[in-house]
Amino acid sequence: MKKALCVVSLLVFAACNPEDRSADNHLGVTITPPVSRPFDDIGPTVGGDPFPWNRYFVTEFDQAALGAIRALPGYVANTFRFNLSVRDHPVYGGFGALVTATPLAAARLDYALSTGLTGAGQIVSLIDSGVRLSHDQFEAKTIYSSGQPPTGGEFHGTAVASVLVGNGQNGGMIGFAPGADLHQGHLNYNAPLNWHALGNHMRDAASIGAIASNNSWGIRDATVQNTDVGAFVRNTQTYISGLRTFAADGVIVFALQNDYHADSASLMAALPLGAADLESSWISVINAIPSFNDDGVTSAVRISTACLETARFCMAANGQIKVATQWHDSGYAIGVGASFAAPQVAGSIALLAEAFPDLTAAQLRDRLLVTADNGFFAHDGVVTFAPGITHGYNAEFGHGFLDLRAALLPIGQAVVPLVDGGSIDLGSAAIMAGSAVGDSLAQSLAAVNILTTDQMHGSFMVAGSVLAAAAIRADPAASALMAGLRSDMGAGRLKMHAAIRGGDTWARDGTGWQDASGVDLLGGDAVALTAPGGDFGAAVLIGDAMAGVALHQSFDLGQAQAQVGVMIMQADGSILGIGAPPGVGNIRSVTHALHLDVATPLAVDTALRLSAEIGVAAGQGAGVLGAISTLVYDRVGMSVARADVGAKGDVLSVFVRQPIAITHGSARLDLPVQMSGNEIGFASYDIGLAPAARQRDLGFEYRVPVFRSGDLSLGMMYSRNDGNITGQDVLSGFIGLQFGV
């Protein structure tokens, strides 16, 4: 914070007589347009959607882009080692000590810049001494000026402005909002404070839409303890009125004093204590040097005063930073102090405003405070920023250290809005995709970016594939083994042996490897209504959320045997295994299916079996599934079995099949894709449900009697595009042994 010794008495005098210069006229804002095009060191903004990219921010960071930012000369320049000497400081007092300063890395500025954020389109205001606008760091910026700033720059104003909006050119440094434009309201440190003019500077900044106002200044020795803050607010109403005007749509940032041993906060940084309505748009800032790793800050050494009475709305940044100087257009120096911590926070507000343009200034301020790294100290108090979102603070470090990475990521539980006004948690599936769908939903949704919002009103874009949950894959080998072990393996083998030899029942029985039908897809079981073994059969189909009936008729075709069956099933909660999670609506469907099984002998000990099923399903959607067309599915398989291959009574079956999958049909998905103000926009997408690659199985099963009363069963199956998922190949097998008693 600026404290020039030669003006101390004037500033104190001005504070005691705030209206001495109130007759000064408001001079308005003059605009100096840029004389050249903006530079492109940072790179293009992320996203390529048909809506403004920056309405929906990222949920992860690109490592290559991070590396590119960290290699920028202006970024590299802000890792430096120097001797820090701070009067009466417990660590850096006397002759000081060497310190390695990494202010940009500490604030995670690299993460923000890696996404393309620069503060473009934003204006940040600076109340300070004159700025050398011809400096390289201010090239290509529109400059808004209130009053009559001096034509020549001064160190403090130039340095603070460079941390705020320095464009990063020529490798000397880079500011926190390098793409933002600058409003300067002149503060003459060699003259009494003019509250009327300062109030007008704030009103001017508000009138041009500035998102943040940086104030790296204060009144020497005026603190909360030795000043009646309420009386000060009442006596400076022209200034307070300007602050309130700006606070309606902007964030006010004030640096605290540099006195490490101060026991009370600077009056100016603590004004919300006398004007409570300002607190929601206010941040006070201290200077500290953190030790940190990729996970966060592990400890910090405070350099300036503590947050003290301003702790509820205070945070820390590393104020040891490279700054531009007023001496010439490419001059740089090391700045030390809270004066250079505050513009890091103000510039960060501009970055957040670019990333989240639908948030209010107060919401941006809350976002920065609630994500400050407070994991390295004990907390004295807690602020509730939103339902379920609290953040601890203490009197020394306030809410903690500036962390742009955390501020740009979702806070709390992010949700995906639904068209019916509800929502689901991000990470929870909105669609349960059955195996008949495979990866068709996920592949189609991956091409669509959807909107998700967090508990602090931030909007983010994520791939639509997060909405779809893949079917839980049952291990076919385990299913085959358990089916055998739960039954009498010897009796089953003998029955199959007889069927191959006689050809009279194999049309119904098949192998132990399960070939899922439409009933299985809906989670149903068949409860027979007729005695087994007859030519006609009937069964009731029941499940947790389905019911139906199945009929079949067996008949001879010369030497062959055939079985034809029909099914009708009603399901509550799914259609062909596609479902919505509880609480998101209820999908209802009706499925009709026809199946045919044919078995014929090829030789006295060899038989052929063919199996096929086709079905149609119709239903109504729920949740993001706005509508579902009529779906068609099928399955087909062929197996050859031989008896007495290697031992009397054994059976070997070899099969090839194409398991159940949807072959035709689509769903209309109503997905959140944009935000305008507080309104969420939805778009409808027709998503094909037929998988691009069908599963195909090739396998065998061998059953053989062993010892006196034992049966051995072993099998192996290779599945191409397992689960109807492209490129997912699985080899599975089992071996089972059962002994009779």
Secondary structure, 3 states (H helix, E strand, C coil): CECCHHHHHHHHHHHHCCCCCCCCCCCCEEEECCCCCCCCCCCCCCCCCCCCHHHCECCCCCHHHHHHHHCCHHHHCCCEEEEECCCCCCCCCCCCEEEEECHHHHCCHHHHHHCCCCCCCCEEEEEECCCCCCCHHHCCCCEEEECCCCCCCCHHHHHHHHHHHCCCHHHCCCCCCCCCEEEEEECCCCCCCCHHHHHHHHHHHHHCCCCEEEECECCCCCECCCCCHHHHHHHCHHHHHHHHHHHCCCEEEEECCCCCCCCCCECHHHHHHCCHHHHHHEEEEEEEEEEEECCEEEEEEECCCCCHHHHHHEEEECCEEEEECCCCCCCEEEEECHHHCHHHHHHHHHHHHHHCCCCCHHHHHHHHHHCCECCCCCCCEEEEEECCEEEEEECCCECCECCHHHHHCCCCCCEEECCCCCEEECCCCCEECCCCCCCHHHHHHHCCEEEEECCCCCEEEEEHHHHEECCCCCCHHHHHHHHHHHCCHHHHHHHHHHHHHHCCCHHHHCCCCCCCCHHHHCCCEEEECCCCCCCEEEEEEEECCEEEEEEEEEEEECCEEEEEEEEEEEEECEECCEECCCCCCCCEEEEEEEEEEEEEEEECCEEEEEEEEEEEEEEECCCCEEEECCEEEEEEEEEEEEECCCCCCCEEEEEEEEEEEEEECEEEEEEEEEEECCEEEEEEEEEECCCCCCCEEEEEEEEEEECCCEEEEEEEEEEECHHHCCCCCEEEEEEEEEECC
